[in-house]
Amino acid sequence: MSGTTGGNGKKPSIFEVAKRAGVSHQTVSRVINHSPDVAAATRRKVQEAIRKLGYRPSSSARALASHRSRTIGLIAGNGRDPASITMLSAIEATARARGFFLSVTFIDEAGATRRDFDEACECLISQNVEACIILASTELLLEYACAVNISPPRVVVTATHGIGAAGKSALRRLSARNAAVVGIDQWSAIHEVAVAVHGMGHRSAWYLAGPSQWRDAATRLLAWERCSAEYSIDSRTIRAQTWSPMEAYARINHYLEAYGERGGNLPTVIVTGNDNQAIGVARALHEHSIRIPKDVSLVGFDDIPVADSLYPPLCTVRPHLTQLGRAAVQEALALLGVITRPPAPRSHHGVDLIPATFVQRNSLGQTPRR
């Protein structure tokens, strides 16, 4: 095991660290590998010696000595949206803090075939990853994640609901394997949206749903249909094929023009499957001289970085994606026996759920008088 080059041009060794800390090199190795079998005072002495000497253990040497790669594999969609970046950053940082590397392979989450997915898994297995984290955003990816035959434990990140029975059976199969499932508590978040909308006096709504193959979209739509009915909100669902703001703009424009021609009453609130869709809706409303929230209120989902800078600031739901990324890594480490499995705040359909927060902003106002 070698480290960084010191002031004398030589790399400090594990034996020099052990000598400086007054412990055996085996104890230094245990500290480096985050073993719990080291007294706190001893761990501090070793960490101080490592810091002063500028020691950096060689990853390849550690792998050879321990017969472990200390690598977690991640299969993710090819999205570059802020939510994906937040998740990836949290997963990498949490793994690194525990002394693990992250190996990432990207696939087309909308169009990946079973062969594409299996090849991604083979790529990770060839690197001797110790566990796999799979971001299963769509129905197909969940099915692939549950069916693939791999030996490392897997953690699947997904939503609780989908468009059919396949997802439910896939989740049940996972429970019998060396696996865990985590996701955002979207159902409770949508319930908070319905409570807020009802509390502002709204009783008529449009709900712009996301693409049905996305489990997030399916979960949010099912939750909204249930919750809007519970609070006597007469809601009409408008379905979209993508999360694109341009499609949302086009679809809402179509409905606004149709209502203008027929002279019907507009809803008092529009709820969208995500914030990108809300941006498209806001543009369509503005071009029809419909004021937010004086004429129609607007609610999104995701709390993207620009949500509070829109005019008016967008009322939305903030999924705690950093917490979700940490939870995914913690589940992987628990399956490996590195840490004790963390308790889940809530579980549903076999998915351990991370909370989401309703964010009240000015785009949701009192129902207008008409």
C-alpha positions, 0 to 999 in steps of 0.5 A: 500500500502506497500513498502520496509523495511526501516532502522527501520525495517518498510515499509514506507507507502503512508501516510508517503510519502505524509507527507514528500512531503507535499501533500495528499495521493491521490496526491501520488497515482496519481504520482505512477500511472503516472496520467498527472493531477499532476503539474511538481513541485509537481510530483518532490517533491513526487518522491523525497520523494519516493526516500528518503524513499525507498518507493515501492508501492505494485502491488497487492494493486494498482490493488485492489485500481484501479481495474486495473491489470496494466499488458500487455499480450504478445504472442510471438513465441518460437524463441530465436534468437537475434531479438526476444530477442531484441524485448522482452527486449524493450517491457518489458522495455517500459512497466515497465517504464510506471508502467506496468507489462508484462506477456508473453506466448510463442507458436510455431509460425510455428506449432501453431493451432487455439486452441493453440493460443486461449489457450494462449489468455485465459491464459492472460485474466485469469490474467486480462491483460489490453491489448495484444501485439501479435507478428504475424510472420506467416500468421496463427498467423496473422489470429488467432490474428485478429479472436480471440474474446477478450475484451482487446485492441490488438496490432499486430506486423507483416509485411505488406505482405503475400502469399495470400489474407487472410492476407489483409482481416485480417488486414482490420478486425483489423481496425474495432476493438480496435486494432493497427498494427505495423511493420518494413518498410521492403519495403523501406529497400529492395529498398535501397538494390536494389539502392546500388546493382545497384549503384555498377554495378550489373545487375545479382542476386540470391535472397534466399527467406525465408520460405513463411509462414513467413510474413517477408519473403513474404514482402522482396521477393515481395519488391525485385522482384519489386525493382530489376525489377525497376533497371533492375537487372536480378534476380533468386529466390531460395526458402528455407523452413527455415531460417537455414544457413544449408539449405541456404548452401545446396541450394546454393551448389546445384546451384553452382554445377549445374552451374559448370557442365553446365559452366554457368555464376554466378550472381554477387551478392546474396541477402538473406532473412536474415543474417543466410541465408547469413552465409550459402551462404558465406560458400558455396561460400568459399568452391567453392573458390568464393571470396566475394566480388571480385567474388560475392557480398553478402547482408543479412537482420537483422544485427545480432550481428556477422554480422560486425565480419564476413569475409568480414563484411556483408552488411545488413539491420538493422531493429530498433527492439528496436524502434518497441518494444517501438512502440508496447507498446505505441500503447497499452497504447494509446488504453488504453487512458494512452498516446496520440497515437504516430504519425507513420513515415509511414503507409502501408496496415494499418501497422504503420511502423518503419524505417530500415537502410541499412548498407553498409559493405565490402561484397558488392563490385563493379561488377566483370569484367568477 
